[in-house]
């Protein structure tokens, strides 16, 4: 009974902790697109194929959904930094208090001026891996946990977790082993290599680590992709599991034509602005295809999760976009910055080793902070986490083991003045989604709206005064209030 | 006889290729200082302690020399890019043809205008890991070979191997797994974190990947050090051998006071300019000390080589430096840019596992391209190398197994107009050192000089017309000519 065989010995002493474990633990790629709306794809997240699904061409997203699962009710926050901080920390925006985009510069809240309110005391310096920096949310970050667990962690592209002058602006301090281009800035100065991506102008948004492409006819999305794939060679050769946080600058403005695809969309009859936008979408989709091809070629596709997500809804304000304001995410209402679905509902597709019954669509509402515990579970990563994690693992959903939980509520909170006008659902808003219902609160005038999303995805039919829904209304009002209070969510201060 | 024991099996199949090799292979750190002269230290490389050795304080260099070996006759090239390209490629400057500093911008030779000569057709776009880019030298790089051999390769600080718009400007394309701050630029816009290291101004020299320190009271040398040590955590935790190319911007101009040390040198009576310079030296030496302390703390000091070197001689031109031109490297003649010893003789100290009889001084002439085969031998790295390697491994010298080879010749070649005036040994020069003799050729007027360095380290006594040395003179003339011809060395073209 106590005899140790050669095989036992090898498995117990030598191979498992070295070779075995390293090979078996899955790799994870977060493929994050910036400002991509729920309809900016040929994959139909809505129950019907929309006009947008026919304009835009994203064959690799369609392929990814076929090989994985698509989430029709996935959420982020209305603007970028809060979503990125939630991914890194697992915290809801109302808890981490980074409720608006962070300035590249420290101690410069980005709130627009308002006649009625002073800005809330939010964490305008962003996320921080260390304590005692004013106006930051402190967290044990996802890449740090993964790195401590032996994962080769890579950040490529847009970071924008925190302001310069804080460690949160530095991917190397946030737990990444490798960084390409991640800084405190949220958009590029230019997408064109021909313009040196704007790095050599006075615009501080110029991207870093991309000098190789200066003066060349290359679109930023392509350069970012080539750099990302380059970083994977070493961990794959060394059989180290990797986590790649591949964050495209596209589709963020400045909207610029990706010359590989632009003319096609002009020929399709799109306006100049929308043809630019469509070309940026297809450039991003090509990047996804290139990543998938690379993984196949390297023989690691089957052991790699790809999580495709956007950080908020699609931009819906002309003149950046063509057409009429608030129509760019139809059937969803409004767009980036808004508390309505167009601002917060995002494309989410996950493919990977634990995904069962591929090609499924999941209607369970999920939110960006869920990716934190999801990725920890995917990678069997444990460790001491100093913050309270709001997210819930999606792994049961990937395994098709969970049905819709009507009791879970998702919270959205932007107590800031994001932009000069209140648009359609911009500025000083909170919302809660539970089951099919969504309650929206306008902090400015304390008004409330209630929508039944299953019947009214466009949030046109406000049920707040319909006595039939009195119970759910009261429940959502008090739950939203309780959660915001418990999370010490930032609130604007009346002058 | 054919029985395989458990131990044989483990050694042969499992442990050696995974655990054993990874732990045993030594780490290598190249600690490169920019524009540091042979006398810019309290370690006396000259046979006597000089005034400089008493002004400047570099206790950690002294410690490193005590624990390793110091090379009194180590050489680089007169300016930075050629030296850095030689380190990366093993090629002599006359062979790689990158004979002057490369512009941050592609296709912009940096040669000053001259009345008599047009610039040589040199490789002004720098070193390249791929073929078919005009005016580049193609090489299989040192980090690429190490990376392919399983080394975790890291570049931190100044790169300056090639111009932007080429892969040589990108450490990730040059074979590095990690890059912090390496670009096509050769100096910072500012050394002060308080000034954001100049990154947010119109000066394109602003360093990348250092936003964390923006607005803070930190000197660039310190920021670079902190970032470098951060990058080592992961390979050490994973028991992967590493190669760290830690290249300080200091002591390159702009000369700026390192506030941690500046006042001390003012109090010592140094001029403002020289006190700044001394403070930058001590800041660099503190960095070396921090690296050594870190390695100790991590338990890898005994398995790590530290190679301390400068890329050329110390700057000797007021007003950047205080005092009188061409005196800053005494007893050596002239300084940076010059073919005289002050421009090319550099501090070199090596400590590490194969170093025998520590505390020794080695008088064998060695040159920066020797580091390429030295590091390959240290790390037992083999691989296909497309270029001809001129360097010779110093490992026998480290083992104290080699005596001075009177037959080896070292070649120096700067056929460019580096700066507006010909200074003391600047512009259009070649030289050869063999044994104790050095022949200097001025390409402009074809004049020759011959020095006996052992007797005349200051190159004051030109022996060219002394018939006693006719034989060595003729030998050096023809050897220099042969080598430059064989290497297809670039040459200026008379107008």
Interface residues (C-beta under 8 A of the other chain):
Chain A: X6 X9 X10 X14 X15 X18 X19 X105 X106 X147 X150 X152 X164 X165 X166 X167 X169 X170 X172 X173 X177 X178 X179 X180 X183 X184 X196 X199 X200 X201 X202 X204 X208 X209 X210 X211 X212 X213 X214 X215 X216 X227 X230 X231 X234 X237 X238 X240
Chain B: X6 X9 X10 X14 X15 X18 X19 X105 X106 X147 X150 X152 X164 X165 X166 X167 X169 X170 X172 X173 X177 X178 X179 X180 X183 X184 X196 X199 X200 X201 X202 X204 X208 X209 X210 X211 X212 X213 X214 X215 X216 X227 X230 X231 X234 X237 X238 X240
